[in-house]
């Protein structure tokens, strides 16, 4: 099962964020994080297709 990633590059606030990339560590979560809905998640089918390449 895929883990949900909360990183600055997929945050809806990334263009105006003052904390950009300052939150670090595995257990740290930005309190302002909101996933940008325009950033599409890969489907399982796409992921398996990429794994087959190499």
N, C-alpha and C positions, 0 to 999 in steps of 0.2 A: 504494500500500500504506500502511495506517495505521501511524503511529509509536506505539509503546507509551509511554504517558504515566506517569511516576512522580512524582506530586504528592501533597502532604499530604492533600488532600480525598478521595483514593481509597485511602489507606493504612489497613490494618487496625489500626494502632497510634494512629490520630489522636486517640482519646479520652484516652489516657494519655501521649502523647508530650511530652517536655520540650524537644525540638528543633523543634517545630512551626513551619513556615514560615521557619526560620532557614537552611535550605539553599537557595542561590540560584545562578543561572548555568546556562547551557545544558548544560555538561558535568558539573555537580555531581550526584552521586547520594547520597542518604541511605543509609548502610550498614544501617540498620534497616528500610528500606522493604519492606513485604509488601503486595501488592494485596489489598484486601478483596474476597472472593469474592461478597459480597452486592451489590456494585456491578456492574451489568450493563454490558457493552460494547454499543454500538449495532451492529446488523447493517448490512451494506452496503445492504440493501433499505431500512432505516429512514433511512439517511443520504441516499440518492438521493431518497427521498420528501420529506425536508426541503429538499433543494436545489431541488426543483421549486416549492416555496412561495416567495412573495416578492412 
